[in-house]
């Protein structure tokens, strides 16, 4: 199977959502909400992959696979939440006794020692057990969100016990608004029904289909059992405003719509992509050049996204142009991310906005009329990106550094056959990704 890459752009929480997160528990009817402003003073230079939560847990982003790092076109986040092993008390009241928090060490009978503390990792004054762990991300399909309402999100939860204990957690990630965010529209992935003893750890694997640009900063939330308090911390995670594309720098490799449409054996390395809420890729039987092939005539065809012509949708020709430009732009981002360890073309700007901003804005116009799309600047911005020169590297990486070698190791010139069929020629029906044209409904 060929390696596929995919690229996802995220957005940060809106101010309205942040404000809703500060309402008193009585107004929301549930656990005490977290302070979602924890990321306000965090930037890409200071955001961390691991923290000690104010609730006394160790939280770590233990692994991250961009969409380009696996065959199914999904981004994978791995988190670990540990309840640290018991410590011992210093001070005079309970010196040397095993402890879980500072409060235990400071009092015994009528005696107190206000300066005593527990040596436990991430020790807090009052430690409580973990009810559930929430990872926040933007609402699916919301205005301003970079996630389509059809984006598939799934995941699993597991726990590992210390040698002398046991732990438990519900096995599947629960996706919803979460008990910490009732009515806010904020989305969370939750590991629920958790029982962790000292030294036990919880692991969450979250899979998000689509495209991914890199890591940004966002709140992670732990909810305790006794007081049902939601405690937020800021660390690396899903965000529509990623930090420079993860591990990459300013590298950017771009090719035109024509290049991608006429070299399907290269395009299929960097598919699928999601355009206007529709995932399109290459899944046809092998041809003389490509395996898998990118066949025209399907609502899930990458070549239809690249090569449909505006006249196929006479009522909104600008929409077809937008789809073509978005498809090529996302292939370019996939290729850059895959070839340069998460590079995100962060050096490109058009009218003072980066490509991630343009894609997020242009995706929001998929349901707009012809005039709105035409006047938005999206087609011009995406066209400028797709026609921009490679930047940030001295040596062009394979497979872009040589005459096109097809999937069978043979040098081959451009193959425009399927791209031509996507024009609605040669008996292939006219269709447009995301729209209904005649009897062909690709919505």
C-alpha positions as CSV (number, residue, x, y, z in Angstrom):
1,X,0.0,0.0,0.0
2,X,1.3,3.5,-0.8
3,X,1.9,5.9,2.0
4,X,-0.7,8.6,2.1
5,X,-0.5,12.0,3.8
6,X,-3.1,14.5,4.8
7,X,-3.1,17.9,6.4
8,X,-5.4,19.5,8.8
9,X,-5.7,23.2,9.8
10,X,-7.3,24.1,13.2
11,X,-8.6,27.1,15.0
12,X,-8.5,28.4,18.5
13,X,-11.4,28.7,20.9
14,X,-13.6,31.7,20.4
15,X,-13.9,34.5,23.0
16,X,-17.6,33.6,23.5
17,X,-16.6,30.0,24.4
18,X,-14.0,31.2,26.8
19,X,-16.4,33.5,28.5
20,X,-19.0,30.7,28.8
21,X,-16.2,28.6,30.5
22,X,-16.1,31.1,33.4
23,X,-19.8,31.0,34.3
24,X,-20.5,29.8,37.9
25,X,-21.5,26.2,38.3
26,X,-25.0,27.2,39.4
27,X,-25.6,28.9,36.1
28,X,-24.5,25.8,34.1
29,X,-26.0,23.1,36.3
30,X,-23.0,20.8,36.6
31,X,-19.3,20.6,37.6
32,X,-17.5,23.8,38.4
33,X,-16.3,25.0,35.0
34,X,-12.6,25.3,34.2
35,X,-10.7,28.6,33.6
36,X,-10.3,28.3,29.8
37,X,-8.2,31.5,29.8
38,X,-5.2,29.4,30.9
39,X,-3.7,29.7,27.4
40,X,-4.0,33.4,27.1
41,X,-0.4,34.0,28.1
42,X,1.0,30.9,26.3
43,X,2.7,31.2,22.9
44,X,4.5,28.8,20.6
45,X,7.8,29.3,22.4
46,X,6.4,28.5,25.8
47,X,3.7,25.9,25.2
48,X,4.7,22.5,26.7
49,X,4.2,18.9,25.9
50,X,3.9,17.9,29.5
51,X,2.7,19.6,32.7
52,X,1.8,19.2,36.3
53,X,-1.9,19.9,36.5
54,X,-3.1,22.2,39.3
55,X,-5.2,19.2,40.3
56,X,-2.1,17.1,41.0
57,X,-1.8,14.9,37.9
58,X,1.0,14.5,35.4
59,X,-0.3,15.1,31.9
60,X,1.9,14.4,28.8
61,X,1.4,14.6,25.1
62,X,3.3,11.3,24.7
63,X,3.0,11.1,20.9
64,X,1.7,12.9,17.9
65,X,1.4,11.6,14.3
66,X,0.5,14.3,11.7
67,X,-2.0,13.3,9.0
68,X,0.9,12.6,6.7
69,X,2.4,10.0,8.9
70,X,0.0,7.1,8.3
71,X,-2.1,5.4,5.6
72,X,-5.6,6.5,6.7
73,X,-5.1,10.2,6.4
74,X,-5.8,10.9,10.1
75,X,-4.0,12.8,12.8
76,X,-3.3,10.8,16.0
77,X,-2.7,12.3,19.4
78,X,-1.5,10.2,22.4
79,X,-2.0,11.6,25.9
80,X,-1.0,10.1,29.2
81,X,-2.4,11.2,32.6
82,X,-0.7,9.8,35.6
83,X,-1.7,9.8,39.3
84,X,1.8,10.1,40.8
85,X,3.0,7.5,43.3
86,X,2.7,8.5,47.0
87,X,5.4,10.6,48.5
88,X,6.5,11.2,52.1
89,X,5.9,14.1,54.5
90,X,8.6,16.5,55.6
91,X,8.1,19.0,58.5
92,X,7.4,17.9,62.1
93,X,3.8,16.7,62.3
94,X,3.9,13.6,60.0
95,X,7.6,13.4,59.1
96,X,8.3,10.4,56.9
97,X,4.7,9.2,56.6
98,X,3.3,8.3,53.2
99,X,1.2,11.1,51.7
100,X,-0.9,12.1,48.7
101,X,-1.1,15.8,49.3
102,X,0.3,18.6,51.4
103,X,-2.8,19.0,53.6
104,X,-2.2,15.5,55.0
105,X,1.3,16.4,56.1
106,X,0.2,19.6,57.8
107,X,-2.2,18.3,60.3
108,X,-2.4,15.5,62.9
109,X,-4.8,15.7,65.7
110,X,-4.5,19.1,67.3
111,X,-1.1,19.7,65.8
112,X,-0.4,21.6,62.6
113,X,2.6,22.5,60.6
114,X,1.6,25.0,57.9
115,X,5.0,24.7,56.1
116,X,5.0,20.9,55.8
117,X,4.7,19.4,52.3
118,X,4.4,16.1,50.6
119,X,7.3,14.9,48.3
120,X,4.8,13.4,45.8
121,X,5.4,14.5,42.2
122,X,3.0,17.4,41.3
123,X,1.9,17.6,44.9
124,X,-1.0,19.9,45.6
125,X,-2.6,21.1,48.9
126,X,-5.8,18.9,48.4
127,X,-5.6,15.9,46.0
128,X,-8.8,14.3,44.8
129,X,-9.3,11.2,42.5
130,X,-9.9,11.5,38.8
131,X,-13.4,11.3,37.4
132,X,-12.5,12.0,33.7
133,X,-10.0,13.6,31.5
134,X,-11.1,16.0,28.7
135,X,-9.2,17.2,25.7
136,X,-10.7,20.3,24.1
137,X,-11.0,21.0,20.4
138,X,-13.2,23.3,18.2
139,X,-16.9,22.5,17.6
140,X,-17.6,20.4,14.6
141,X,-19.0,22.5,11.7
142,X,-19.3,25.7,13.8
143,X,-18.8,29.1,12.3
144,X,-15.1,29.8,12.2
145,X,-14.2,26.2,12.9
146,X,-11.8,24.4,10.7
147,X,-13.5,21.1,11.4
148,X,-16.3,20.0,9.0
149,X,-19.5,18.7,10.5
150,X,-18.7,15.4,8.9
151,X,-15.2,15.1,10.3
152,X,-14.7,11.6,11.9
153,X,-13.3,11.7,15.4
154,X,-12.7,8.5,17.4
155,X,-10.4,7.2,20.0
156,X,-9.6,4.8,22.8
157,X,-8.8,4.9,26.5
158,X,-6.7,2.5,28.6
159,X,-5.0,2.4,31.9
160,X,-1.9,0.8,33.4
161,X,-1.7,-0.1,37.0
162,X,1.3,0.1,39.3
163,X,2.6,-3.4,40.3
164,X,0.4,-3.6,43.5
165,X,-2.8,-1.9,42.2
166,X,-5.6,-2.0,39.7
167,X,-7.2,0.7,37.6
168,X,-10.1,1.0,35.2
169,X,-11.5,3.4,32.5
170,X,-14.2,3.2,29.8
171,X,-12.5,1.8,26.7
172,X,-13.8,4.3,24.1
173,X,-13.3,8.0,23.8
174,X,-16.6,9.9,24.2
175,X,-17.0,13.0,22.0
176,X,-19.4,15.8,22.9
177,X,-19.7,19.1,24.8
178,X,-18.6,17.5,28.1
179,X,-20.0,18.1,31.6
180,X,-17.5,21.0,32.0
181,X,-19.0,22.9,29.0
182,X,-22.8,22.5,29.1
183,X,-24.4,24.6,26.4
184,X,-21.2,26.2,25.3
185,X,-20.8,24.3,22.0
186,X,-17.2,23.6,22.9
187,X,-16.2,20.0,22.0
188,X,-14.2,17.6,24.1
189,X,-12.9,14.1,23.7
190,X,-13.3,12.4,27.1
191,X,-11.9,9.3,28.9
192,X,-14.7,8.6,31.4
193,X,-15.4,6.4,34.4
194,X,-11.8,6.5,35.5
195,X,-10.3,4.9,38.6
196,X,-6.6,5.6,39.1
197,X,-4.7,4.7,42.2
198,X,-1.3,6.2,43.1
199,X,1.2,5.3,40.5
200,X,-1.5,4.4,37.9
201,X,-1.7,6.0,34.4
202,X,-4.4,6.6,31.9
203,X,-3.7,6.8,28.2
204,X,-5.9,8.4,25.5
205,X,-5.5,7.9,21.8
206,X,-7.5,10.4,19.7
207,X,-7.8,10.0,16.0
208,X,-9.1,12.9,13.8
209,X,-9.7,12.2,10.1
210,X,-8.9,14.9,7.6
211,X,-5.8,17.1,7.5
212,X,-3.5,18.3,10.1
213,X,-1.0,21.2,10.1
214,X,0.7,20.7,13.5
215,X,0.3,21.3,17.2
216,X,-1.0,24.4,18.8
217,X,-1.9,25.3,22.4
218,X,-5.2,24.4,24.0
219,X,-6.8,23.6,27.4
220,X,-6.7,20.0,28.7
221,X,-9.1,19.4,31.6
222,X,-9.2,17.0,34.6
223,X,-12.4,16.5,36.6
224,X,-12.1,15.2,40.1
225,X,-14.5,12.8,41.8
226,X,-15.2,14.5,45.1
227,X,-15.8,18.1,44.2
228,X,-16.5,17.6,40.5
229,X,-14.3,20.6,39.8
230,X,-13.0,21.1,36.2
231,X,-9.3,22.1,36.4
232,X,-7.8,23.3,33.1
233,X,-4.1,23.4,32.1
234,X,-2.6,24.6,28.8
235,X,-0.4,22.4,26.7
236,X,0.3,21.2,23.2
237,X,-2.8,19.8,21.4
238,X,-5.3,20.3,18.6
239,X,-5.7,23.9,17.4
240,X,-6.6,25.6,14.2
241,X,-3.7,28.1,14.9
242,X,-0.8,25.6,15.0
243,X,2.7,26.5,16.0
244,X,4.7,26.7,12.8
245,X,3.5,23.3,11.6
246,X,4.9,21.1,14.4
247,X,8.6,20.2,14.0
248,X,9.0,21.8,10.6
249,X,10.3,25.3,9.8
250,X,9.6,27.5,6.8
251,X,10.0,24.8,4.1
252,X,7.3,25.0,1.5
253,X,7.0,22.8,-1.6
254,X,4.3,23.8,-4.1
255,X,3.1,22.5,-7.4
256,X,0.3,23.7,-9.7
257,X,-3.2,22.3,-10.2
258,X,-1.9,21.0,-13.6
259,X,1.0,19.2,-12.1
260,X,-1.1,17.3,-9.6
261,X,-3.8,16.5,-12.1
262,X,-1.4,15.2,-14.7
263,X,0.9,13.2,-12.3
264,X,-1.6,11.0,-10.5
265,X,1.2,8.6,-9.4
266,X,2.6,11.4,-7.3
267,X,-0.7,12.9,-6.2
268,X,-1.8,9.5,-4.8
269,X,1.2,9.7,-2.3
270,X,-0.4,12.8,-0.7
271,X,-4.1,11.9,-0.7
272,X,-6.7,11.9,0.6
273,X,-7.6,15.5,1.3
274,X,-10.8,17.0,2.6
275,X,-12.3,19.8,0.5
276,X,-15.6,21.6,1.4
277,X,-16.4,18.8,3.8
278,X,-15.7,16.0,1.3
279,X,-12.8,13.5,1.5
280,X,-11.4,12.9,-1.9
281,X,-8.5,10.6,-2.9
282,X,-7.3,7.8,-5.2
283,X,-8.7,4.3,-4.8
284,X,-9.0,2.9,-8.4
285,X,-7.4,-0.2,-9.8
286,X,-3.8,0.1,-11.0
287,X,-3.1,1.7,-14.4
288,X,0.1,1.7,-16.5
289,X,1.4,4.6,-14.3
290,X,-0.4,4.7,-11.0
291,X,-1.3,2.3,-8.2
292,X,-3.8,3.1,-6.9
293,X,-5.2,5.1,-9.7
294,X,-7.0,8.5,-9.5
295,X,-10.1,7.8,-11.6
296,X,-12.5,10.4,-12.8
297,X,-16.3,10.0,-12.5
298,X,-16.6,9.6,-8.8
299,X,-17.7,11.9,-6.0
300,X,-14.7,10.7,-4.0
301,X,-12.2,11.3,-6.8
302,X,-9.1,13.5,-6.2
303,X,-8.9,14.1,-10.0
304,X,-12.4,15.5,-10.0
305,X,-11.4,17.9,-7.3
306,X,-8.4,19.0,-9.4
307,X,-9.8,18.9,-12.9
308,X,-13.5,19.7,-13.0
309,X,-14.0,22.8,-15.1
310,X,-16.2,25.8,-14.1
311,X,-18.7,25.3,-17.0
312,X,-19.8,22.1,-15.3
313,X,-21.6,24.2,-12.7
314,X,-22.9,27.2,-14.7
315,X,-24.8,28.6,-11.7
316,X,-21.6,29.0,-9.6
317,X,-18.4,28.7,-11.7
318,X,-16.4,30.4,-8.9
319,X,-17.2,27.4,-6.6
320,X,-15.6,25.0,-9.0
321,X,-12.5,27.2,-9.2
322,X,-12.4,27.3,-5.4
323,X,-12.5,23.5,-5.1
324,X,-9.7,23.1,-7.7
325,X,-7.5,25.6,-5.8
326,X,-8.2,24.1,-2.4
327,X,-7.5,20.6,-3.6
328,X,-4.1,21.6,-5.0
329,X,-3.2,23.7,-2.0
330,X,-3.9,20.9,0.4
331,X,-1.8,18.5,-1.7
332,X,1.0,21.0,-1.5
333,X,0.6,21.2,2.3
334,X,0.5,17.5,2.6
335,X,3.7,17.1,0.6
336,X,5.4,19.8,2.6
337,X,4.4,18.3,5.9
338,X,5.4,14.8,4.9
339,X,8.7,15.7,3.3
340,X,9.8,18.2,6.0
341,X,8.6,16.7,9.2
342,X,5.6,18.8,9.7
343,X,6.6,21.9,7.7
344,X,3.6,24.1,7.1
345,X,4.6,26.8,4.5
346,X,4.5,29.3,7.3
347,X,6.6,31.8,5.3
348,X,3.9,32.2,2.6
349,X,1.7,35.3,2.9
350,X,-0.9,36.9,0.7
351,X,-2.4,40.3,1.7
352,X,-0.8,39.8,5.1
353,X,-2.4,36.4,5.8
354,X,-0.8,33.0,5.9
355,X,-1.9,30.0,4.0
356,X,-3.5,28.4,7.1
357,X,-5.7,31.5,7.5
358,X,-6.7,31.5,3.9
359,X,-7.6,27.9,3.8
360,X,-9.7,28.2,7.0
361,X,-11.5,31.3,5.5
362,X,-12.0,29.8,2.1
363,X,-13.4,26.6,3.4
364,X,-16.0,28.7,5.1
365,X,-17.2,29.9,1.7
366,X,-18.1,26.4,0.3
367,X,-21.8,27.2,0.6
368,X,-21.5,30.8,-0.6
369,X,-22.9,32.2,-3.9
370,X,-20.8,33.1,-7.0
371,X,-20.4,36.8,-6.1
372,X,-19.3,36.1,-2.5
373,X,-16.6,33.6,-3.6
374,X,-15.5,35.9,-6.5
375,X,-15.1,38.9,-4.2
376,X,-13.5,37.1,-1.3
377,X,-9.9,37.0,-2.7
378,X,-9.8,33.2,-2.0
379,X,-9.2,32.1,-5.5
380,X,-6.4,34.7,-6.0
381,X,-4.8,33.8,-2.7
382,X,-4.8,30.0,-3.3
383,X,-3.7,30.4,-6.8
384,X,-0.7,32.6,-5.6
385,X,0.2,29.8,-3.2
386,X,-0.1,27.0,-5.7
387,X,2.1,28.9,-8.1
388,X,4.6,30.1,-5.6
389,X,8.2,29.0,-5.7
390,X,9.6,26.4,-3.4
391,X,11.2,27.9,-0.4
392,X,13.2,26.9,2.7
393,X,15.3,24.1,1.2
394,X,18.3,23.9,-1.1
395,X,17.8,20.4,-2.5
396,X,14.5,19.4,-4.0
397,X,13.3,16.2,-2.3
398,X,12.2,13.0,-4.1
399,X,9.9,12.5,-6.0
400,X,10.0,16.1,-7.1
401,X,13.7,16.2,-7.9
402,X,13.8,14.1,-11.1
403,X,11.8,13.3,-14.2
404,X,8.5,11.8,-13.1
405,X,9.0,8.1,-12.2
406,X,5.7,6.3,-12.0
407,X,4.6,3.8,-9.4
408,X,6.3,1.0,-11.3
409,X,9.7,2.6,-11.4
410,X,9.5,3.8,-15.0
411,X,10.1,7.3,-16.2
412,X,6.8,8.6,-17.6
413,X,5.7,11.9,-19.0
414,X,2.6,13.6,-17.8
415,X,-0.6,11.6,-18.1
416,X,-3.7,13.8,-18.6
417,X,-6.2,11.1,-19.5
418,X,-8.2,11.0,-16.3
419,X,-7.9,14.8,-15.8
420,X,-9.4,15.2,-19.3
421,X,-12.3,12.8,-18.4
422,X,-13.0,15.0,-15.3
423,X,-14.0,17.7,-17.7
424,X,-17.1,15.7,-18.5
425,X,-15.7,14.2,-21.7
426,X,-15.4,10.7,-23.1
427,X,-18.7,9.5,-21.6
428,X,-17.8,10.4,-18.0
429,X,-20.6,12.3,-16.4
430,X,-20.3,15.9,-15.3
431,X,-19.9,16.2,-11.6
432,X,-18.6,18.7,-9.1
433,X,-17.3,17.8,-5.6
434,X,-19.8,19.0,-3.0
435,X,-22.6,19.9,-5.4
436,X,-25.4,18.3,-7.4
437,X,-25.1,18.6,-11.2
438,X,-28.0,17.1,-13.1
439,X,-28.6,13.6,-11.7
440,X,-25.1,13.4,-10.1
441,X,-25.3,14.4,-6.5
442,X,-21.9,14.8,-4.8
443,X,-23.2,16.7,-1.8
